[in-house]
Amino acid sequence: MTSEPGRRAIGSLRAVALDAPDIDRLATFYEQLAGWQRVPDDDDDEWITLGTGDGWRMGLQRAIGHVPPRWPGQDRPQQAHLDFRVPDIDAAAERARQLGATVLRRGERWHTLADPAGHPFDLCLNPDDPRTTLMGVMLDCPDAKALSHFYAELLGKPVTYEADGAAMIGQDGAQPVMFQQVQQYTAPRWPDPAYPQQVHLDVTVQDVNAAERAALDIGATRLDGAGPNWRVYADPAGKPFCLVWTV
């Protein structure tokens, strides 16, 4: 376990975004499974924002021709997954299955399922809380320590856990980002649909040019994608993320 003093963030975590061919169906799934609620947003047929009720902001981004992950292999890797806490993993898994999820693996303390877009997620046992809550987002990577330190700099969250092949930044209950080392890691090749990103993080910044310089200095790479209030980058593991700002 490690703890670092407060640092000046390049940006702050705005949203965790999942790619999906049918974002309305995926939004309905998570509304019914976890009680998430749609956030009124600009009229955009390509994006739905969901609030989790426990501090997270989730985005669903339309991806026509989306190639779903094939967990647990690296031929079509998940790239990341969500970890939920539930009071009863068997009941929660059955509820998720009825809503359109697929059970991938059952365990003693957690079950792994895939949502209707194919994204794996874990239902983890937390019997002392009757709610379904989002514990964190877990990023696959070739070097958990290295990537956790990159995101600690980017998001200003301290490294709060390090172990062999695993790490976490941020405090439990305060939107932590976790990292797991995988063998024969296959990076996304955004925007190539044959090697999809599956998941990406949106990071809010105040001055995008200053934030870009700082992100590049710690190991990010600028990618060929931008809009009126966003630019696309890759982290050191090749995962795309966006710097976003208010216009």
ABEGO torsion letter per residue (X at the ends): XBBBBBBBBABBBABBBBBBABAAAAAAAAAAAAGBBBBBBBBBAABBBBBAGAGBBBBBBBBBGBBBBBOABAABBAGBBBBBBBABAAAAAAAAAAAGBBBABBBAABBBBBBAAGBBBBBBBBAABABBBBAEBBBBBABAAAAAAAAAAAAGBBBABBBBGBBBBEBBGAGBBBBBBBBGBBBBBOABAABBAGBBBBBBBABAAAAAAAAAAAGBBBBBBBBAABBBBBBAAGBBBBBBBBX
